[in-house]
Amino acid sequence: MNIDRNNKVEEILSSLDGCPRASVPDFFYTRLKAKMLARLEDGEKRQEPASPKSWLLRPAFAFLALAVILLINTFILFREGTGKEEAMNDSETLQSIAAEYSLNDNNSVYELNQDK
C-alpha cells in the first residue's frame, strides 16, 4: 500500500516537469499594492460608527480623568480642621473604651503576681 502511494505521488510530481515556469506581467506587484491600498482606504471610510465605550479610550478623556483624580487628592490633602478634630475624637473614644474595660491599668499583671 505504501509503495502504491509513493508511486502515485511521484507520478503526480513528475507530471509538472514539462510545465513552463509561470511568469508575472510587468508591474504586477505595483498594481496589486495600489489596489490593496485603495480597498483599505475605502474600508476605513465604510467603517461603522465607533462603539459607545470607545470614548473612554480617547486621550482627552484620560487627561480629564487624571485631572479629576488629582483635584480630589489635593482637596483631601489640603482641607483643614476636620482631620485634627477627627483624630481628637478618635483618641477620646479609645480612652473611654479602655476605661470601660479597665484596659488603662497597666499594673494589673504586677498586682496579680504580687500575691504569690
mmCIF file of the C-alpha atoms, coordinates in Angstrom:
data_MODEL
# 
_entry.id   MODEL 
# 
loop_
_atom_site.group_PDB 
_atom_site.id 
_atom_site.type_symbol 
_atom_site.label_atom_id 
_atom_site.label_alt_id 
_atom_site.label_comp_id 
_atom_site.label_asym_id 
_atom_site.label_entity_id 
_atom_site.label_seq_id 
_atom_site.pdbx_PDB_ins_code 
_atom_site.Cartn_x 
_atom_site.Cartn_y 
_atom_site.Cartn_z 
_atom_site.occupancy 
_atom_site.B_iso_or_equiv 
_atom_site.pdbx_formal_charge 
_atom_site.auth_seq_id 
_atom_site.auth_comp_id 
_atom_site.auth_asym_id 
_atom_site.auth_atom_id 
_atom_site.pdbx_PDB_model_num 
ATOM 1   C CA . MET A 1 1   ? 0.000   0.000  0.000   1.00 0.00 ? 1   MET A CA 1 
ATOM 2   C CA . ASN A 1 2   ? 2.736   2.380  0.970   1.00 0.00 ? 2   ASN A CA 1 
ATOM 3   C CA . ILE A 1 3   ? 4.595   1.630  -2.286  1.00 0.00 ? 3   ILE A CA 1 
ATOM 4   C CA . ASP A 1 4   ? 1.465   2.363  -4.336  1.00 0.00 ? 4   ASP A CA 1 
ATOM 5   C CA . ARG A 1 5   ? 1.027   5.679  -2.524  1.00 0.00 ? 5   ARG A CA 1 
ATOM 6   C CA . ASN A 1 6   ? 4.659   6.669  -3.160  1.00 0.00 ? 6   ASN A CA 1 
ATOM 7   C CA . ASN A 1 7   ? 4.346   5.738  -6.857  1.00 0.00 ? 7   ASN A CA 1 
ATOM 8   C CA . LYS A 1 8   ? 1.204   7.860  -7.160  1.00 0.00 ? 8   LYS A CA 1 
ATOM 9   C CA . VAL A 1 9   ? 2.911   10.859 -5.526  1.00 0.00 ? 9   VAL A CA 1 
ATOM 10  C CA . GLU A 1 10  ? 5.953   10.506 -7.777  1.00 0.00 ? 10  GLU A CA 1 
ATOM 11  C CA . GLU A 1 11  ? 3.715   10.301 -10.857 1.00 0.00 ? 11  GLU A CA 1 
ATOM 12  C CA . ILE A 1 12  ? 1.890   13.495 -9.868  1.00 0.00 ? 12  ILE A CA 1 
ATOM 13  C CA . LEU A 1 13  ? 5.130   15.364 -9.176  1.00 0.00 ? 13  LEU A CA 1 
ATOM 14  C CA . SER A 1 14  ? 6.735   14.209 -12.430 1.00 0.00 ? 14  SER A CA 1 
ATOM 15  C CA . SER A 1 15  ? 3.744   15.492 -14.413 1.00 0.00 ? 15  SER A CA 1 
ATOM 16  C CA . LEU A 1 16  ? 4.869   19.043 -13.527 1.00 0.00 ? 16  LEU A CA 1 
ATOM 17  C CA . ASP A 1 17  ? 8.309   18.562 -15.097 1.00 0.00 ? 17  ASP A CA 1 
ATOM 18  C CA . GLY A 1 18  ? 7.209   19.609 -18.575 1.00 0.00 ? 18  GLY A CA 1 
ATOM 19  C CA . CYS A 1 19  ? 5.330   22.753 -17.463 1.00 0.00 ? 19  CYS A CA 1 
ATOM 20  C CA . PRO A 1 20  ? 6.979   26.121 -18.097 1.00 0.00 ? 20  PRO A CA 1 
ATOM 21  C CA . ARG A 1 21  ? 7.603   28.443 -15.144 1.00 0.00 ? 21  ARG A CA 1 
ATOM 22  C CA . ALA A 1 22  ? 4.780   30.887 -14.504 1.00 0.00 ? 22  ALA A CA 1 
ATOM 23  C CA . SER A 1 23  ? 5.543   34.463 -15.459 1.00 0.00 ? 23  SER A CA 1 
ATOM 24  C CA . VAL A 1 24  ? 4.190   37.602 -13.910 1.00 0.00 ? 24  VAL A CA 1 
ATOM 25  C CA . PRO A 1 25  ? 3.138   40.585 -16.048 1.00 0.00 ? 25  PRO A CA 1 
ATOM 26  C CA . ASP A 1 26  ? 5.185   43.747 -15.741 1.00 0.00 ? 26  ASP A CA 1 
ATOM 27  C CA . PHE A 1 27  ? 4.335   45.980 -12.752 1.00 0.00 ? 27  PHE A CA 1 
ATOM 28  C CA . PHE A 1 28  ? 2.016   43.304 -11.317 1.00 0.00 ? 28  PHE A CA 1 
ATOM 29  C CA . TYR A 1 29  ? 3.089   43.867 -7.720  1.00 0.00 ? 29  TYR A CA 1 
ATOM 30  C CA . THR A 1 30  ? 2.849   47.655 -8.089  1.00 0.00 ? 30  THR A CA 1 
ATOM 31  C CA . ARG A 1 31  ? -0.750  47.398 -9.308  1.00 0.00 ? 31  ARG A CA 1 
ATOM 32  C CA . LEU A 1 32  ? -1.571  44.837 -6.633  1.00 0.00 ? 32  LEU A CA 1 
ATOM 33  C CA . LYS A 1 33  ? -0.284  47.135 -3.878  1.00 0.00 ? 33  LYS A CA 1 
ATOM 34  C CA . ALA A 1 34  ? -2.239  50.067 -5.312  1.00 0.00 ? 34  ALA A CA 1 
ATOM 35  C CA . LYS A 1 35  ? -5.466  48.043 -5.334  1.00 0.00 ? 35  LYS A CA 1 
ATOM 36  C CA . MET A 1 36  ? -4.875  46.855 -1.793  1.00 0.00 ? 36  MET A CA 1 
ATOM 37  C CA . LEU A 1 37  ? -4.288  50.399 -0.568  1.00 0.00 ? 37  LEU A CA 1 
ATOM 38  C CA . ALA A 1 38  ? -7.406  51.617 -2.372  1.00 0.00 ? 38  ALA A CA 1 
ATOM 39  C CA . ARG A 1 39  ? -9.516  48.937 -0.710  1.00 0.00 ? 39  ARG A CA 1 
ATOM 40  C CA . LEU A 1 40  ? -8.037  49.758 2.685   1.00 0.00 ? 40  LEU A CA 1 
ATOM 41  C CA . GLU A 1 41  ? -8.894  53.423 2.256   1.00 0.00 ? 41  GLU A CA 1 
ATOM 42  C CA . ASP A 1 42  ? -12.435 52.545 1.150   1.00 0.00 ? 42  ASP A CA 1 
ATOM 43  C CA . GLY A 1 43  ? -12.746 50.195 4.098   1.00 0.00 ? 43  GLY A CA 1 
ATOM 44  C CA . GLU A 1 44  ? -11.776 52.966 6.517   1.00 0.00 ? 44  GLU A CA 1 
ATOM 45  C CA . LYS A 1 45  ? -14.469 55.201 5.099   1.00 0.00 ? 45  LYS A CA 1 
ATOM 46  C CA . ARG A 1 46  ? -17.065 52.439 5.321   1.00 0.00 ? 46  ARG A CA 1 
ATOM 47  C CA . GLN A 1 47  ? -16.367 51.583 8.938   1.00 0.00 ? 47  GLN A CA 1 
ATOM 48  C CA . GLU A 1 48  ? -19.275 51.504 11.309  1.00 0.00 ? 48  GLU A CA 1 
ATOM 49  C CA . PRO A 1 49  ? -19.539 54.252 13.905  1.00 0.00 ? 49  PRO A CA 1 
ATOM 50  C CA . ALA A 1 50  ? -17.391 53.793 16.986  1.00 0.00 ? 50  ALA A CA 1 
ATOM 51  C CA . SER A 1 51  ? -18.783 51.789 19.856  1.00 0.00 ? 51  SER A CA 1 
ATOM 52  C CA . PRO A 1 52  ? -20.255 53.726 22.784  1.00 0.00 ? 52  PRO A CA 1 
ATOM 53  C CA . LYS A 1 53  ? -17.343 52.850 25.079  1.00 0.00 ? 53  LYS A CA 1 
ATOM 54  C CA . SER A 1 54  ? -14.637 53.933 22.648  1.00 0.00 ? 54  SER A CA 1 
ATOM 55  C CA . TRP A 1 55  ? -14.741 57.486 24.010  1.00 0.00 ? 55  TRP A CA 1 
ATOM 56  C CA . LEU A 1 56  ? -13.215 56.112 27.219  1.00 0.00 ? 56  LEU A CA 1 
ATOM 57  C CA . LEU A 1 57  ? -10.003 55.343 25.367  1.00 0.00 ? 57  LEU A CA 1 
ATOM 58  C CA . ARG A 1 58  ? -9.503  58.785 23.921  1.00 0.00 ? 58  ARG A CA 1 
ATOM 59  C CA . PRO A 1 59  ? -6.599  60.839 25.290  1.00 0.00 ? 59  PRO A CA 1 
ATOM 60  C CA . ALA A 1 60  ? -8.819  63.803 26.152  1.00 0.00 ? 60  ALA A CA 1 
ATOM 61  C CA . PHE A 1 61  ? -10.928 61.644 28.446  1.00 0.00 ? 61  PHE A CA 1 
ATOM 62  C CA . ALA A 1 62  ? -7.836  60.103 30.028  1.00 0.00 ? 62  ALA A CA 1 
ATOM 63  C CA . PHE A 1 63  ? -6.393  63.549 30.794  1.00 0.00 ? 63  PHE A CA 1 
ATOM 64  C CA . LEU A 1 64  ? -9.741  64.701 32.177  1.00 0.00 ? 64  LEU A CA 1 
ATOM 65  C CA . ALA A 1 65  ? -9.981  61.661 34.454  1.00 0.00 ? 65  ALA A CA 1 
ATOM 66  C CA . LEU A 1 66  ? -6.413  62.220 35.635  1.00 0.00 ? 66  LEU A CA 1 
ATOM 67  C CA . ALA A 1 67  ? -7.152  65.893 36.368  1.00 0.00 ? 67  ALA A CA 1 
ATOM 68  C CA . VAL A 1 68  ? -10.267 64.993 38.372  1.00 0.00 ? 68  VAL A CA 1 
ATOM 69  C CA . ILE A 1 69  ? -8.348  62.421 40.414  1.00 0.00 ? 69  ILE A CA 1 
ATOM 70  C CA . LEU A 1 70  ? -5.569  64.917 41.129  1.00 0.00 ? 70  LEU A CA 1 
ATOM 71  C CA . LEU A 1 71  ? -8.123  67.573 42.092  1.00 0.00 ? 71  LEU A CA 1 
ATOM 72  C CA . ILE A 1 72  ? -9.816  65.225 44.542  1.00 0.00 ? 72  ILE A CA 1 
ATOM 73  C CA . ASN A 1 73  ? -6.454  64.239 46.050  1.00 0.00 ? 73  ASN A CA 1 
ATOM 74  C CA . THR A 1 74  ? -5.362  67.844 46.553  1.00 0.00 ? 74  THR A CA 1 
ATOM 75  C CA . PHE A 1 75  ? -8.730  68.691 48.108  1.00 0.00 ? 75  PHE A CA 1 
ATOM 76  C CA . ILE A 1 76  ? -8.348  65.849 50.593  1.00 0.00 ? 76  ILE A CA 1 
ATOM 77  C CA . LEU A 1 77  ? -4.745  66.757 51.422  1.00 0.00 ? 77  LEU A CA 1 
ATOM 78  C CA . PHE A 1 78  ? -5.340  70.457 51.989  1.00 0.00 ? 78  PHE A CA 1 
ATOM 79  C CA . ARG A 1 79  ? -8.632  70.505 53.803  1.00 0.00 ? 79  ARG A CA 1 
ATOM 80  C CA . GLU A 1 80  ? -8.006  71.921 57.247  1.00 0.00 ? 80  GLU A CA 1 
ATOM 81  C CA . GLY A 1 81  ? -9.509  71.388 60.673  1.00 0.00 ? 81  GLY A CA 1 
ATOM 82  C CA . THR A 1 82  ? -11.567 68.276 60.119  1.00 0.00 ? 82  THR A CA 1 
ATOM 83  C CA . GLY A 1 83  ? -8.601  65.909 60.288  1.00 0.00 ? 83  GLY A CA 1 
ATOM 84  C CA . LYS A 1 84  ? -7.451  67.225 63.696  1.00 0.00 ? 84  LYS A CA 1 
ATOM 85  C CA . GLU A 1 85  ? -10.927 67.068 65.197  1.00 0.00 ? 85  GLU A CA 1 
ATOM 86  C CA . GLU A 1 86  ? -11.447 63.522 63.990  1.00 0.00 ? 86  GLU A CA 1 
ATOM 87  C CA . ALA A 1 87  ? -8.110  62.463 65.473  1.00 0.00 ? 87  ALA A CA 1 
ATOM 88  C CA . MET A 1 88  ? -9.021  64.001 68.825  1.00 0.00 ? 88  MET A CA 1 
ATOM 89  C CA . ASN A 1 89  ? -12.419 62.329 68.787  1.00 0.00 ? 89  ASN A CA 1 
ATOM 90  C CA . ASP A 1 90  ? -10.815 59.004 67.953  1.00 0.00 ? 90  ASP A CA 1 
ATOM 91  C CA . SER A 1 91  ? -8.359  59.216 70.850  1.00 0.00 ? 91  SER A CA 1 
ATOM 92  C CA . GLU A 1 92  ? -11.132 60.223 73.245  1.00 0.00 ? 92  GLU A CA 1 
ATOM 93  C CA . THR A 1 93  ? -13.245 57.316 72.077  1.00 0.00 ? 93  THR A CA 1 
ATOM 94  C CA . LEU A 1 94  ? -10.363 54.885 72.529  1.00 0.00 ? 94  LEU A CA 1 
ATOM 95  C CA . GLN A 1 95  ? -9.682  56.191 76.023  1.00 0.00 ? 95  GLN A CA 1 
ATOM 96  C CA . SER A 1 96  ? -13.321 55.834 77.048  1.00 0.00 ? 96  SER A CA 1 
ATOM 97  C CA . ILE A 1 97  ? -13.440 52.260 75.758  1.00 0.00 ? 97  ILE A CA 1 
ATOM 98  C CA . ALA A 1 98  ? -10.184 51.450 77.558  1.00 0.00 ? 98  ALA A CA 1 
ATOM 99  C CA . ALA A 1 99  ? -11.543 52.902 80.810  1.00 0.00 ? 99  ALA A CA 1 
ATOM 100 C CA . GLU A 1 100 ? -14.793 50.969 80.454  1.00 0.00 ? 100 GLU A CA 1 
ATOM 101 C CA . TYR A 1 101 ? -13.000 47.634 80.098  1.00 0.00 ? 101 TYR A CA 1 
ATOM 102 C CA . SER A 1 102 ? -10.251 48.535 82.620  1.00 0.00 ? 102 SER A CA 1 
ATOM 103 C CA . LEU A 1 103 ? -7.555  48.450 79.972  1.00 0.00 ? 103 LEU A CA 1 
ATOM 104 C CA . ASN A 1 104 ? -5.872  51.628 81.236  1.00 0.00 ? 104 ASN A CA 1 
ATOM 105 C CA . ASP A 1 105 ? -4.424  49.904 84.272  1.00 0.00 ? 105 ASP A CA 1 
ATOM 106 C CA . ASN A 1 106 ? -1.029  48.650 83.114  1.00 0.00 ? 106 ASN A CA 1 
ATOM 107 C CA . ASN A 1 107 ? -0.091  47.269 86.540  1.00 0.00 ? 107 ASN A CA 1 
ATOM 108 C CA . SER A 1 108 ? -2.826  44.643 86.696  1.00 0.00 ? 108 SER A CA 1 
ATOM 109 C CA . VAL A 1 109 ? -0.394  41.851 85.847  1.00 0.00 ? 109 VAL A CA 1 
ATOM 110 C CA . TYR A 1 110 ? 2.007   43.013 88.540  1.00 0.00 ? 110 TYR A CA 1 
ATOM 111 C CA . GLU A 1 111 ? -0.721  43.086 91.135  1.00 0.00 ? 111 GLU A CA 1 
ATOM 112 C CA . LEU A 1 112 ? -1.742  39.529 90.334  1.00 0.00 ? 112 LEU A CA 1 
ATOM 113 C CA . ASN A 1 113 ? 1.816   38.267 90.755  1.00 0.00 ? 113 ASN A CA 1 
ATOM 114 C CA . GLN A 1 114 ? 2.351   40.175 93.978  1.00 0.00 ? 114 GLN A CA 1 
ATOM 115 C CA . ASP A 1 115 ? 0.074   37.811 95.945  1.00 0.00 ? 115 ASP A CA 1 
ATOM 116 C CA . LYS A 1 116 ? 2.374   34.832 95.405  1.00 0.00 ? 116 LYS A CA 1 
# 
